[in-house]
């Protein structure tokens, strides 16, 4: 074998998203303005690539509605958790209602649900698989 050839067999899965995370997950939250939906999609990706997209929709305090689309890059992946970097707003309707998100950790809970929590401990949301 040519010693300059890369080994075609990866030694671990670090840097790729395990299959159990892949797909679309739904969640939501309620506040004084009403119900806000969240649709999170995790796709296969290597470290540094976009692996998370999130659509957030709901009512605004002035009686209107908002729709924000966010994307986050994979920082690291293991079977136990995904580390996602801060998210960027790719669509904002209106843009004033959408703020870039913080870095987060994604885990699968014992009941099969998915939890995404900010790494600074400021918030978390649980999602159920929707497709």
N, C-alpha and C positions, 0 to 999 in steps of 0.2 A: 504494500500500500504506500502511496506517495505521502511522505510525512508533512508536506505542505497543504494537503487537502484537509478541509475542516471535517470534524467528526459529524456525520449526518444524523446521529442519534443524540437528541438533547439529554442532558444529565438530570434535569428537573423541569418542572412546569413554571418556574418563576418567570414572570413577565407575560404569561398568557392567562386568559380568563377561563377558569374551570367551567365545564358545561353546566353544572347545576345553577350557575348564576345567570346564564344566557337567557334572553327573552324579555318579555314585557311584563311589568309589575304595576299594580294600581294601588293608590293610597289616597288619603284625603285628610283634611283637618277642618275644624269648625272654629269660627271666632264670631265676634259681635256683628260682622258684616254678612255672615252666612257660611255656606259650605264651599271649600276650595279643593279641587281635584288635583292629583299628581299622577302622571303616567311616566314611569321610569323604564328605560330600555337599556339593557346591557348587551353589548355586542363583543365579538371576539376582537382582541387587539393585543399588541405588544406594548411593553413599557414605553410611555411617551406618545402613544396613539390614543385617539378619542375612543373610549369604550363605553361611556355613559352619555345618554341624552335624557332630558327631563322636560316634560311639558307641564306647566303649572297654569291653572285657569281658575277663575273665581270672581266674586264681586269685589268692587272697590268701595271705599268709604263714601264716595260721592254718588253711589247708586249705579255706576257703570260696571263694566267688566274688564278683566285683564287676561292676557294670554302671553306667557313667557316661555321661550324655549332656551334651554341651557345645554352646554356640552362640557364634559370633563374628561381629562386624559388619565389613563392608567399610570399610577406611580409604582405599584407592585401588586402581585397577585399570589395567593396561596390557596390551598383548599379551605383554610379557616377564614380568610378575609381578603377583601380587595381594598387597596388604598387608592382613592381617587383624588386628584389635585383639585384646586379651586375651579369652579365652573364659570364659563363665560356665557354671556347672553348672546344668542345668535338671532333671536326674534323677540321683539318687545312691542306689544300692542296694549296700551301705550308704553313706550320705552321707560317713561318715568316710574312705572309700576314694577320694573324688573331690575333687580340688583344682583350682580355676580355673587355666586355662592362660595362657601368656604370649603376647604379640603375636608374629605369625609372618609369614613370606613364603612364598608358594606359587608354584612355577615348574613348567613342563613341561620335562622333560629330553629330550635328543636321541633317546632310545630310546622316547619316548612315555609314559614313566612320569611321575608327579607327585611332586614333593618339597615337603614342608612343613618349614620350619626356623624355630626360634625366632630372633627378630631379635637376641637377645643372644648367640647362638652356643652355647647350652647343649644343644641337641638337634635332631635332624632325623629324619624317617622318610620312606621312599619308598613310594608306593602304585601299584597297577596298576588300570586302569579295570575296573570290575566290572558296569557297566550303564549 
